Amino acid sequence: MTDLHRPAHAPADHPALPRAKVGVLLANLGTPDATDYWSMRRYLNEFLSDRRVIDIAPWKWQPLLQLIILSKRPFTSGANYRLIWNKERDESPLMTITRAQTEAMAQRLRETYGEAVQVEFCMRYGNPSTASVVETMVKAGCEKILFFPLYPQYAGATTATANDQFFRALMGQKWQPAARTVPAYFDDPLYIEALAASVERAYAALPQRPDRLVASYHGMPQRYLREGDPYHCQCQKTTRLLRERLGWEAGTIDTSFQSVFGREEWLRPYTVEHVAKLAESGVRNIAVIAPAFSADCIETLEEIQGEIREAFEHAGGESFTYIPCLNDDSAHIDALTAIARRNLAGWLE
């Protein structure tokens, strides 16, 4: 319930207002509401109509999207989502995990700031929408909002479009809150420490040490790199910092890219091809980690553990270990909370 009060020195008939708060709004990619055709179509239409994601001229892209892609893809995407769907809560794992991250961060931040801070989450595509959550936070008294895209590495198709949507939501507010956005944290020491700790835990539980660790990042067209997107460079630095923190020699961790879409050349090597080549070269035991994803989702739970695993095993690989995303692991929440506190400086003491 919103805590209402009448401002000091206000006349008796002045309406009660919510007490001023600072909001922290976590943002992730998004999720369909369900796995049926129309739910998937609505979600995919919003996602694939984003000019940050697909920057082909709409007059060329939209007929292809509406008449061909969205007539078929919702069926296959829905089937893939059903493989990983959280049936107990009737939602995608990304929704479950993002909510858990939000609740954990809210608890940590309340320990420092009390009720002066409000922590919520939104999705760039699907629900809860950015606009609806911003509306809720403003009505609750959030006069300042720290917007936190949960993407360690910056990309125009992830961080930038999330920020775009946040600022569009602010455009609809009569009384706009002050706003800040959290920058990429691909080289944050606590984030790297959390990644390294997850690798060490996973390796300690295995009967045999993997011959190679593959860091698989979400892909993007090569053209975006040439146009100035820093994503590729930030992914490479994350891998290097992880290797250095683990104390491993050069060549023990590979960087690759997954989730290729369309005919355009994307960042290479492609993970699905790379793991097959490793197996063909005699590497029999690998582990895969996904440092670009803050929470397990369709790309990790279905693509990595399905298509990419199968490619490795079909090429002769014997042991494939997937190291889960950081999710709501305590070290990950520590890192995210520390980043939030740093960006709240001057707003909350």
N, C-alpha and C positions, 0 to 999 in steps of 0.2 A: 504494500500500500504506500502511495506517495505521501511523504511528510509535508503537509501544507502549513504555511504561516503567513501572517500579514506583515508586510515590510514595516520596519521601524518608521515612526512619524507619519505613517499613512493614515488617511481619514478612516473613520469607522466603517464606511461603506465600501472600502477598497477590497477587491476580491482576494481571497487567500491564494498564495502562489507556492509552488514546490520549492523546497530549499535548494540552493545552488549546489550542483555537483559537478565533478569532472567525470566524463565517460571514457571508457576504453572499449573500442569496438574492434573485435577480431574479425577478420574476413578470410574466407576460403573460397575455393572455386565454385562449388555448387553440387547439387544432387537432384535427380528426379524425385518427385513425390511418391512415385510407385513405379512398378516395372511393366505396366500394361502399355499398349501401343500409344495411346493418346498422351499419357503422362510422359513417356519417353520422347514423343514428338515435340511436345511443348518445350521440354528441357533442351533438346538438341537444336530446335529452331532458335531459341534465345542464344544458345552458345555459339552456334555456327553462323548466326547473323551478326555477330560482333565484328566490326571492322578491324578491331585490334587483333582478332584471331585469324580471320580470313579477310585479307585486304584487297581481294579482287573486286573490281567495279561491280556494284550491285546489279546492274543491268545484265552482266554476264553471269554472276554467281547465283542470284536469287532464283531464276528459272531452273537451274540445275539442282539447287538445294530443295526447292519446293516440289518439283515434279519428279525427281529421281531419287535423290539421297534420302529425303524424309518419307518417301513411300516404302523404303526397304530397311534403312538403318535402324529405326525404332524396334523392329523385330529382333535383329541380332544383338543390339545393345541391351534390350530388355532381357534377353536370354542370358547374356553375360552378367548383368546385374543380379539376376535371380540366383546365380551361383554363389554370390557373396552376400546377399541381402540379410540384414539382421531381422530375422523373422519374429523374434521375441518383441522387438520394439517397432516392427514394421517400418524400417527406415534403412538407409544405406549406412555402411560402416563409417563413411566420412562424416555423416551427421552425428552419429553416436560419439565418435572420437572428438569432434570439434566441440560438442556440448561438454564433454568431460574436461577438455582443455580449458574451456571458459570457466567452468565451475572451480577448477583447481586454481586458476589464476585469480579469480575473484576472491577466493579464500586467502591467498597470499597477500594480495593488495589490501584487503580489509585489515589484515594484521598490522599493516603499516599506516594506512590512511583512514581506517574506520569506515563510517558510512559516507564519507566525502567522495568516494569513488564508486562508479557503477560499471560493471563489466558485462558486455553482451557480445553476441556473435551474429554474423550475417553471411549470406552467400551471394557471390556475384551473379550466379544464374540459379533460378529456382527460389526456394524458400528456406529460411526467412529472408526476404529480400532486403537489400541495403536500405531502400527508401522506407520500408515499414519499420525497421529497427531504429533508424535515425529518428523517425517520427515519435516512436515510443520513448527514446532517450530524451528528446527535447521536452516532451510533455512531463517527464519525470524530473526535470530541472537541470539537465546537463547543459550548462552554459559553455562548456569546453569539451571537445571530443578529440581523443587521440585515436586515429584510425590505423589499424595494425594489420596489413596484409600478411598472411602466414606463408610467405614465399621467401625462403632464405636468399635465393639468387633473384636479382631483378630481371624481369623481361617485360617488354611492352604488352605481350599477350596475357600476362598474369598480373603483376603488380600495377602496371599502368592502367589497365582496364578496370581493376578494382578501385583505384583512386578516382578514375573518371566517374564511376558509378556513385561513389561517395559524394563527390562534388555536385553531381546532378541531383542527388538527394537533398543537399543543402540548398540548392536553388529553389526547392519547393517550400522552404521554411520562411515564414514571415519574419521571425526573429532568429537569425542564424547564430548558432554557437561558434565560438572561435574553434579553429581546426588545425590539427597537425597530422602529418602522416609519418609512419615509421619507415625509415629506409631499409634497404636490403641488409641482411645480417650474415651473409655467407662466410665472413671471416671472423665473426665474433668468437672470442676464446671459449665462452661457455657453450656455445652451439657446437663448436668443434670438439670440445671435451665430451659433450653428451653423445655425439656421433661415435667418438673413439671408444667410450665406455660401452656402447651398445655392441660394437664389434668385438671388444674383449670378452664380454659376457657370452656372446654367441659362440666365439671360438673355444672358450673354456668348456662349453657344454658339448662340443663335438668330439667323437671318438678319434677323428683324424683331422689335422689342420688342413684347410683348403690350400690348394696350390696357387690360387689367384683370387683376389677380391676385385669384383667389378662394380664400380660406382656408376649406376645407370640413372641418368637424368632425363627429364622430359625433353623431347626434341623440339626443334623449330627450323624453319627454312634457312638455308645458308644465306640467302639474300638479306635476312634481317641482321645478321652479323655484319655484312658489308655496309648496311645502312646505319650502323652505329649502335645496335643493341648490345649491351655489355654481358648478356647472359652467358655466352660461351666462355668468356674469360673468367667470369666469377665461378662457373662450374669447375673449370680447371684449377682455380686457386683453392676451392674447397677440397678437392681431391688431394692436392699437394699438402695443404695444412693438415688434413686427416692423416696422411702417410707420415708426415713429420712428427705429429703428436704420438702416433703409434710406435715411432722409432724404426720404421721399416725402410728397407733399401728401395731405391728407384726401380720401377718395373714390377713392383709387387701389387700395385693397384692400378687398374685400367679405368679410364673415363669413356663412357659410351652414352648413346642417346636412343630413346625409345619413342613409341607412339607416333610413328611417321604416318602422315596423312596426305593423300593426293600424289600427283606425279612430280612435283617440284623436288629438287635436290635439297635434302635436309642436312643438319649437322651430322657428321660422321665421326666414328664408326657407329652404325646402327647396332643396338644391343643384341637384337635377335640374330643378326649375322655374325657379330663378334663372338658370342658365346659358342656358336657352331664352329667357327674357325679355331677357337681355343681347343675344343674337343678334337677336331681333326688334326691339330698339331701335337696331340698327345697329352693335353691337360685334362685330367680325369676328374678333378675335384675342385669345384669353385664355390664361392659365396657371392651373393649379389646384395648390394645395399642401394637404397634410393634416396640420396641426400637432398634432392630438390622437393621432396614431398614431406610436409609437416605431419601428415596423417595418412594412414593406409586407406586406399581407395581402389577404384576399378583398375587403375593403371598398375598398381602393385599387387593387389590380391588376385586379380584375374590375369592381367597381361604378363607380369613377371613370373608368377607361379604357374601360369598356364602355357601360353605361347612360347615365352622365352625359355622356360624350363624344358619344354618339349623339344625345342630346337637344339639345345645342348645335349640332351639325352639321345636324340635321334642321330646326332653326329658322332656318338660314341662316348659321351660324357657319362660318368658313373654316379657322382655325388654332387647334388645341387642344393645349396642352402640359401634360403632367403632370410636376410636379417630385417626384421620389421622396422617400419618407420618409428620415429621417436614418440609419436602419439602423445599420451599423457604421462609418460615416464617422468619421474620426479626431477631428474637432471634437466630434461627438456623444459619442464615448467619453470624450473629455476632460471634457465637461460632466457625464456620468453619474459618472465617477470622482471628480470634485471634489465632487459632491453626496454620494457615499458617504463620502468622507474626512471631510467636515464632520459627517456623522451618526455617524461612528465615534469622534468626539472623546471622549477619556476611556477608551475601550476599547483603542485602539491609538495609540501615539505614534510 
